[in-house]
Amino acid sequence: MPKKLSTTNYFVNRLNTYKEQEILMSSPEECVLHLYDAAIQSCTMGQEERAGKALAALIDALDHNADGEIAAGFFRLYEYCLNLIHRQQFENSSKILRGLRQAWHEAIAAQVAA
């Protein structure tokens, strides 16, 4: 006989399915926002491994061929945030990531407006 899911588990599963669909339908620029959100949320919750994975994905998303100097700058910032996270300084890392996320969000908005 199948095990019944609690109401909470049911809604969490539905929310996860919705979030997964949202990410799959996102543009590459929006995917970067999702990664920032995951990293920030993980820092807020003190989840070192999850925050590290989100930052690793942000590092992997850098395009060093398009503009190596800008990519190198982001790489250094992400690496610094990783070091902060490994030292359990989640608040400092989160503050940096929030600023980067805001700038990225504004860049997307400006691109759409143009």
C-alpha positions in Angstrom: 0.0 0.0 0.0 1.5 3.4 -1.0 2.6 5.7 1.8 0.5 8.8 2.1 2.3 12.1 1.9 1.6 14.7 4.6 0.0 17.9 3.5 3.2 19.7 4.1 5.2 17.2 2.0 2.6 17.4 -0.8 2.9 21.2 -1.0 6.7 21.1 -0.8 6.7 18.6 -3.7 4.3 20.8 -5.7 6.4 23.9 -5.1 9.6 22.0 -6.1 7.9 20.9 -9.3 6.8 24.5 -10.0 10.3 25.8 -9.3 11.9 23.2 -11.6 9.6 24.1 -14.4 10.3 27.8 -13.9 14.0 27.2 -14.1 13.7 25.0 -17.2 11.8 27.7 -19.0 14.2 30.5 -18.0 16.6 32.4 -20.2 20.3 32.0 -19.5 20.2 35.4 -17.9 17.4 34.4 -15.6 19.2 31.1 -14.7 22.0 33.2 -13.3 19.4 35.0 -11.1 18.2 31.6 -9.9 21.8 30.7 -9.0 22.2 33.9 -7.1 19.0 33.2 -5.3 20.1 29.7 -4.4 23.4 30.9 -3.1 21.9 33.7 -1.1 19.2 31.5 0.4 21.8 28.9 1.3 23.9 31.5 3.0 20.9 32.7 5.0 20.3 29.1 6.1 24.0 28.4 6.8 24.2 25.7 4.2 27.8 25.6 3.3 27.6 22.7 0.7 24.6 24.1 -1.1 26.0 27.6 -1.2 29.3 26.2 -2.5 27.5 24.3 -5.3 25.6 27.5 -6.4 28.8 29.5 -6.5 30.5 26.7 -8.4 27.7 26.8 -11.0 28.1 30.6 -11.2 31.8 30.1 -11.8 31.1 27.5 -14.5 28.7 30.0 -16.2 31.5 32.6 -16.7 32.5 33.1 -20.3 36.2 33.9 -20.3 36.2 34.1 -24.1 33.6 36.9 -24.4 35.3 39.3 -22.0 38.1 37.8 -20.1 38.7 40.8 -17.8 35.1 41.0 -16.6 34.9 37.2 -16.2 38.1 37.3 -14.2 36.7 39.9 -11.9 33.6 37.9 -11.3 35.7 34.8 -10.7 37.7 36.6 -8.0 34.4 37.8 -6.3 32.9 34.3 -6.4 36.1 32.7 -5.1 36.2 35.3 -2.3 32.6 34.4 -1.4 33.5 30.7 -1.4 36.3 31.5 1.0 33.9 33.4 3.3 31.4 30.5 3.2 34.1 28.0 4.1 35.0 30.2 7.1 31.3 30.3 8.1 31.0 34.0 7.3 27.6 33.6 5.5 26.4 37.1 6.2 29.4 38.7 4.5 29.1 36.4 1.5 25.4 37.0 1.3 25.8 40.8 1.3 28.2 40.5 -1.7 25.9 38.1 -3.6 22.9 40.3 -3.0 24.7 43.3 -4.5 25.8 41.2 -7.5 22.3 39.8 -7.9 20.8 43.3 -7.9 23.3 44.5 -10.5 22.5 41.5 -12.7 18.8 42.1 -12.3 19.2 45.7 -13.4 21.3 44.7 -16.4 18.6 42.3 -17.5 15.9 45.0 -17.1 18.0 47.5 -19.1 18.5 44.9 -21.9 14.8 44.2 -22.1 14.0 48.0 -22.1 16.4 48.6 -25.0 
